[in-house]
């Protein structure tokens, strides 16, 4: 396993938690809003972290970056979220070097998504990359890796059918509504929250139910109005939320609030109500279940739905994995070359220094010294020697040991931060 290090002491890590072991409540504790992510990046820079990106979605929160020890990254996450280190240890994963690289490829290509083939995560990785780059927290290694993951995601999406059929959290919620609410076209639907998931859900509702009786509410009204204008829907003020809840038959909640915005105290119902909470952290308090006629469904329940579309997608996993391996090998070859390049450059400079010393001696000793011929021969010898070392480092089992041996034998001094 290659140690893709920034120095002799740092390694590349992926630390985080996901839907696989962490339920919605725990994921909510570790979720990071825009302000928290920004603060985390500033703290990382202040603490000497050279390169990292951080993502936080409804299904996972992760940090990819270089550190002396993974705890440096875990500390950043826990200090900028509501989660604690003991809670993190209960559900977390820590991947190092090649395993961390492989994990990012699987996440970014939808193979690790809560709903197989859901490619929404790649846009989150792109956003995280842009945020880190604007803060000066992206090195050549991480930039090349992210671009390789984006390349793999695009190729899998175009060359396989793993994303065929409209399956995502938003689509799954609409399917649930269609299957469980009779006469849906005549029911009142309220969508609370018009972020990315809210917008996607709304568009799917209109598309698959041919439904016009959808009301939108968002804390920032102009965002809701833009979506309503596009889809020809009704917008209400945030102050009207309690009244609109009484009118609704179905409520879809997809806000970015850090605490529940709907609980039993604002439900004064005269008819059954289905609530779908697509938010992380949860935005609907569990106590709404105490209200007669209320059914509460969270996105974790929706992701457990399996249908023909998902079963068909599983058939394309081997093809997707083959694409990942191909692009991952290209990245690894690049990373290897980047890793030993400074050592080879330092070796060339050392050999050239030896050459110049010896040529100076010969210039003084020989009256008919052929400067041009001596330069040509010695340069060719140096090139052949360095080529041998390059081939050894490329083909050897342990590049780290090889680099260390060359540096020791030739007493090379060079800057260790080479990505």
Secondary structure, 3 states (H helix, E strand, C coil): CCCCCCCCCCEEEEEEEECCCCCHHHHHHHCCCHHHHHHHHHHHHHCCCCCEEEEECCCEEEEEEEECCCHHHHHHHHHCCCCCHHHHHHHCEEEECHHHHHHHHHHHCCCCCCCCCCCHHHHHHHHHHHHHHHCCCCCHHHHHHHHHHHHHHHHHHHHCCCCCCCCCHHHHHHHHHHHHCCCHHHCCEEEECCCHHHHHHHHHHHHHHCCCCEEEECCCHHHHHHHHHHHCCEEECHHHHHHHHHHCCEEEECCCCCCCCECHHHCCCCCCEEEEECCCCCCECHHHHHCCCEEEEEHHHHHCCCCHHHHHHHCCHHHHHHHHHHHHHHHHHHHHHHHHHHHHHHHHHHHHHHHHHHHHHHHHHCCCCCHHHHHHHHHHHHHHHHHHHHHHHHHCCCHHHHHHHHHHHCCCCCCCCCC
